[in-house]
Amino acid sequence: MIEKIKKLVFTSYKPSYEFLAFYRIFFSLYLLWMGISNADWVSYIPASAMQPPISILSFTDTVPASWFFTVCYYGMYLCLLLILIGFKPRGFAITYMVIYLITSNYAFSFGKIDHTFVYALPIVVMAFSPWNTTYSFFPEPEKETDILSRSWPMFLLSMFLGFGIFTAGLAKILGGWLNTDIQSTQIFFYQYRYGVGWHDLMSDTFDKINSRFFWEFLDYSTVIFESVFIIAFLKPKFFRLMILITLFFHLNVLLMFNIAFTYAVGFYALFIPTRVLPSTFKMKIKNFLQAVFRPNYKLLGIAFVILYFLLIIFFDCNAINYIFNQFFSLFGSAYASSLIILGGSFLFGGYLFIRSLRSISDKKGYK
């Protein structure tokens, strides 16, 4: 079993150089759209209130000054912009993650610890893949070791994601979600609807459902779905199917609880099965990116970074975030962006799943 897993690490995924470069561009843009939180509020809280989790901050009770968090804030934006244009993306990806972990540790020392950091992992793990050989103003030459490094970062991330979702299922099992005397999903639903006051979207519809079987079905299906992830990463095709189910799960959580997991979509996009995409669509994307990201345009790339960075510093305007938010505001709903992104991702995933089934059917028919 161990030998099989060792082999899978380097053979499970075989993404093209073009897809890896596309993901570098896509994910850096995605993080820019999601925005970066400025943790300078931490500097105004008394150090006596600092209760850090077990981490690098466990050995200090010093709270940095406001300027430290401001430098980190702008530094993270600069890292993302340089990754986007392909200027030493590995070094700046590592720098980004180090700054992210430090500032997050301080933020977590005074409040709730969240798990959004998991969905930022691709920026640093994929930095060790050959994602800068093309579609870059500063492309790097291909290497013999690229054959191995194209696969293991994706496999590692699939394992991280699978284990993370599995722990959610394990916690539910230990917490009694499989106890038929109570319906845990319904309890949580009532807590969010009546306790927190989140009752938009389809909350009214679910509130009218009094079927014990329905709520118990949600308890068991959720636990089973999350627990299966502990082995899903061993089969890339099955893992991609589980990603599709996860998008459906997130969409239902949004409709029922009004909780959005849009930040996870950037992670899931790494596992798009590009082989089933229409060739004409792939060619259009390829031609566009080749036309924009050309080495002889590197001065334009640097100029873009400088202008964008100055826009953030002097006007506190993250242009990509602003443009997308303005677009979603046209729909007149606070949930427009979440519904469009999660719903669109699920429909796109379903479309790719159907195409993959047709591909298998065509191969069988040809034989």
C-alpha positions in Angstrom: 0.0 0.0 0.0 2.8 2.4 0.9 4.6 1.7 -2.3 1.4 2.3 -4.3 1.0 5.7 -2.6 4.6 6.6 -3.3 4.0 5.9 -7.0 0.7 7.8 -7.0 2.5 10.9 -5.7 4.4 11.3 -9.0 1.9 9.7 -11.4 -1.6 10.7 -10.3 -1.8 14.0 -12.0 -0.2 15.0 -15.3 -1.2 18.7 -15.9 0.3 20.5 -18.9 2.6 23.4 -18.6 -0.2 25.6 -20.0 -2.7 24.5 -17.3 -0.2 25.1 -14.5 0.6 28.6 -15.8 -3.1 29.3 -16.2 -3.7 28.3 -12.6 -0.9 30.6 -11.5 -2.6 33.5 -13.1 -6.1 32.4 -12.1 -5.3 31.8 -8.5 -3.4 35.0 -7.9 -6.3 36.9 -9.5 -8.7 34.9 -7.3 -6.9 35.9 -4.2 -6.8 39.5 -5.4 -10.5 39.4 -5.9 -11.1 37.9 -2.4 -9.0 40.7 -1.0 -6.6 40.8 1.9 -7.5 41.7 5.5 -5.5 44.4 7.2 -4.7 43.1 10.7 -3.6 46.5 12.0 -6.5 46.4 14.5 -4.5 43.9 16.5 -2.0 46.6 17.5 -4.8 48.5 19.4 -5.6 45.6 21.6 -3.8 45.2 25.0 -1.1 42.5 25.0 -2.7 41.1 28.1 -5.6 39.9 26.0 -3.4 37.9 23.7 -4.1 34.2 24.0 -2.4 32.7 20.9 -3.0 29.1 19.9 -0.1 26.7 19.8 2.0 28.3 17.1 5.1 30.5 16.5 3.4 33.1 18.7 3.3 30.8 21.7 6.8 32.1 22.7 5.9 35.8 22.7 3.4 38.2 24.2 4.5 41.2 22.2 2.1 42.9 19.9 3.7 44.7 16.9 3.0 48.3 16.1 0.4 49.3 13.5 3.0 50.0 10.9 4.1 46.3 11.0 0.7 45.0 9.9 0.4 47.8 7.3 3.7 46.7 5.7 2.5 43.1 5.8 -0.8 44.1 4.2 0.8 45.9 1.3 3.5 43.2 1.1 1.0 40.5 0.4 -0.6 42.5 -2.4 2.8 43.0 -4.0 3.6 39.3 -3.7 0.3 38.4 -5.5 0.9 40.9 -8.3 4.5 39.6 -8.9 3.2 36.0 -8.9 0.6 37.1 -11.5 3.1 38.4 -13.9 5.5 35.5 -13.3 8.4 37.4 -11.6 10.1 34.8 -9.4 6.7 33.4 -8.3 8.2 30.7 -6.1 10.0 33.1 -3.8 7.1 35.5 -3.6 4.6 32.7 -3.0 6.7 31.6 0.0 6.9 35.2 1.2 3.2 35.6 0.8 2.4 32.5 2.9 4.9 33.4 5.6 3.3 36.9 6.0 -0.1 35.4 5.8 0.6 32.9 8.6 2.2 35.6 10.9 -0.7 38.1 10.5 -3.3 35.3 10.8 -1.6 34.0 14.0 -1.9 37.4 15.5 -5.6 37.8 14.4 -6.4 34.3 15.8 -4.8 35.2 19.1 -7.6 37.6 19.9 -10.6 35.9 18.3 -12.1 33.0 16.4 -9.8 30.7 14.6 -11.1 30.0 11.1 -10.0 27.5 8.4 -9.8 29.9 5.4 -6.0 29.5 5.5 -6.4 26.0 4.0 -7.8 27.5 0.8 -4.7 29.7 0.4 -2.3 26.7 0.4 -2.2 26.3 -3.4 -0.3 29.5 -3.7 2.7 28.1 -1.9 2.5 24.4 -2.7 2.0 24.9 -6.5 5.0 27.3 -6.4 7.1 24.1 -6.5 5.5 23.0 -9.7 6.7 24.3 -13.2 3.9 26.8 -13.3 6.1 29.6 -14.8 7.4 28.1 -18.0 4.8 29.8 -20.1 2.1 32.6 -19.9 4.7 34.7 -18.1 6.6 38.0 -18.6 9.5 36.2 -17.0 9.3 32.6 -18.0 11.6 29.9 -16.6 13.2 27.2 -18.7 11.8 23.7 -18.6 13.8 21.1 -16.5 14.1 17.3 -16.5 12.6 17.2 -12.9 9.4 18.9 -14.2 8.0 15.5 -15.0 7.9 14.7 -11.3 7.1 18.2 -10.0 4.1 18.5 -12.2 2.3 15.9 -10.2 3.3 15.8 -6.6 2.1 19.3 -5.6 -1.4 18.5 -6.9 -1.4 15.1 -5.1 -0.2 16.8 -1.9 -3.0 19.4 -2.1 -5.6 16.7 -2.8 -4.4 14.8 0.3 -4.5 18.0 2.4 -8.0 18.9 1.3 -9.2 15.3 1.7 -7.9 15.0 5.2 -9.3 18.5 6.1 -12.8 17.6 5.0 -12.5 14.2 6.7 -11.8 15.8 10.0 -15.1 17.7 9.7 -16.8 14.3 9.3 -14.9 12.8 12.2 -15.8 15.7 14.5 -19.5 15.1 13.6 -19.3 11.4 14.3 -17.7 12.1 17.7 -20.2 14.8 18.3 -23.2 12.4 17.9 -24.5 13.3 14.5 -25.4 9.7 13.9 -27.6 9.6 17.0 -31.1 9.0 15.6 -32.6 10.6 18.8 -31.6 14.0 17.6 -31.3 15.7 14.2 -28.1 17.7 14.4 -28.5 19.5 11.0 -31.9 20.7 12.1 -30.5 22.0 15.4 -27.8 23.9 13.7 -30.3 25.3 11.2 -32.5 26.6 14.0 -29.4 28.1 15.7 -28.5 30.1 12.6 -32.1 31.0 11.7 -33.4 32.0 15.1 -30.2 32.6 17.1 -28.0 34.4 14.6 -30.9 35.7 12.5 -29.8 34.4 9.1 -33.1 33.6 7.4 -32.6 34.6 3.7 -32.6 32.5 0.5 -34.3 29.2 1.1 -34.4 29.4 4.9 -38.2 29.7 5.0 -38.6 26.6 2.9 -36.4 24.4 5.1 -38.1 25.8 8.2 -41.4 24.3 7.0 -39.9 20.8 6.7 -40.8 18.8 9.8 -39.9 15.4 8.5 -37.6 13.5 10.9 -36.5 11.3 8.0 -35.4 14.3 6.0 -33.2 15.8 8.7 -31.8 12.5 9.7 -31.0 11.8 6.0 -29.0 15.1 6.0 -27.1 14.1 9.1 -26.0 10.7 7.7 -25.4 11.9 4.2 -23.2 14.8 5.4 -21.1 12.5 7.7 -20.7 9.9 5.0 -19.8 12.4 2.4 -17.1 14.1 4.5 -15.7 10.8 5.8 -15.2 9.3 2.4 -12.6 12.1 1.6 -10.0 10.2 3.7 -9.5 7.8 0.8 -10.8 9.9 -2.1 -7.4 11.4 -2.9 -6.1 7.9 -3.8 -8.1 8.0 -7.1 -7.9 11.3 -9.0 -11.1 10.7 -11.0 -13.0 9.8 -7.8 -11.5 12.8 -6.1 -12.8 15.1 -8.9 -16.2 13.6 -8.5 -16.1 14.3 -4.8 -15.2 17.9 -5.6 -18.3 18.2 -7.7 -20.4 16.8 -4.8 -18.6 19.3 -2.4 -19.7 22.2 -4.6 -23.3 20.9 -4.4 -22.9 20.6 -0.6 -21.6 24.2 -0.4 -24.5 25.5 -2.5 -27.0 23.8 -0.2 -25.3 25.2 2.9 -25.6 28.6 1.3 -29.3 28.2 0.6 -30.1 26.7 4.0 -27.7 28.4 6.4 -26.8 31.6 4.4 -23.1 30.6 4.8 -20.9 31.0 1.7 -17.8 29.1 1.0 -16.8 31.0 -2.2 -13.2 31.2 -1.1 -12.9 27.4 -1.6 -13.6 27.6 -5.3 -10.1 28.8 -6.1 -8.7 25.7 -4.5 -11.1 23.3 -6.3 -10.3 24.9 -9.7 -6.9 23.2 -9.5 -8.6 19.8 -10.2 -10.4 20.8 -13.4 -10.1 17.9 -15.8 -8.8 19.9 -18.8 -8.8 16.9 -21.1 -12.6 17.0 -21.4 -12.8 20.7 -22.1 -13.8 21.6 -25.7 -10.6 22.0 -27.8 -11.8 25.2 -29.3 -12.4 26.8 -25.9 -8.9 25.7 -24.7 -7.4 27.2 -27.9 -9.0 30.5 -27.3 -7.8 30.7 -23.8 -4.3 29.7 -24.9 -4.2 32.3 -27.7 -5.4 35.0 -25.4 -2.8 34.3 -22.6 0.0 33.9 -25.2 -0.9 37.3 -26.6 -0.9 39.0 -23.2 1.9 37.3 -21.3 4.8 37.7 -23.7 8.5 38.0 -22.5 9.1 41.0 -24.7 6.2 42.8 -22.9 8.0 42.5 -19.5 8.2 46.3 -19.0 4.4 46.5 -19.4 4.1 43.8 -16.8 6.3 45.7 -14.4 4.4 48.9 -15.2 1.1 47.1 -14.4 2.4 46.0 -11.0 3.6 49.5 -10.1 0.4 51.2 -11.2 -1.8 48.6 -9.4 0.3 48.8 -6.3 0.1 52.6 -6.2 -3.6 52.4 -6.6 -3.8 50.3 -3.5 -1.5 52.5 -1.5 -2.9 55.9 -2.3 -6.5 55.1 -3.0 -7.0 51.9 -1.0 -8.5 50.5 -4.2 -8.1 46.8 -5.1 -9.2 47.2 -8.7 -10.1 43.6 -9.4 -12.1 43.3 -6.2 -13.8 46.6 -7.0 -14.7 45.6 -10.5 -16.2 42.2 -9.6 -18.1 43.6 -6.6 -19.6 46.4 -8.8 -20.7 43.7 -11.2 -22.3 41.6 -8.5 -24.0 44.6 -7.0 -26.0 45.0 -10.3 -28.1 41.9 -9.1 -29.2 43.8 -6.0 -28.6 40.9 -3.6 -26.0 40.5 -0.9 -25.8 36.8 -1.9 -25.4 37.4 -5.7 -21.6 36.8 -5.8 -21.9 33.6 -3.7 -24.8 32.2 -5.7 -23.2 33.0 -9.0 -19.8 31.6 -8.1 -21.0 28.5 -6.3 -23.9 27.8 -8.6 -21.8 28.5 -11.7 -19.0 26.3 -10.4 -21.4 23.5 -9.7 -23.0 23.7 -13.2 -19.6 23.9 -14.8 -18.5 20.9 -12.9 -21.6 19.0 -13.9 -21.0 19.9 -17.5 -17.5 18.5 -17.3 -18.7 15.4 -15.6 -21.2 14.8 -18.4 -18.5 15.3 -21.0 -16.3 12.8 -19.2 -19.1 10.2 -19.3 -19.6 10.8 -23.0 -15.9 10.5 -23.5 -15.9 7.1 -21.8 -19.0 6.0 -23.7 -17.4 7.1 -27.0 -14.2 5.1 -26.2 -16.3 1.9 -25.5 -18.3 2.4 -28.6 -15.1 2.8 -30.7 -13.7 -0.5 -29.3 
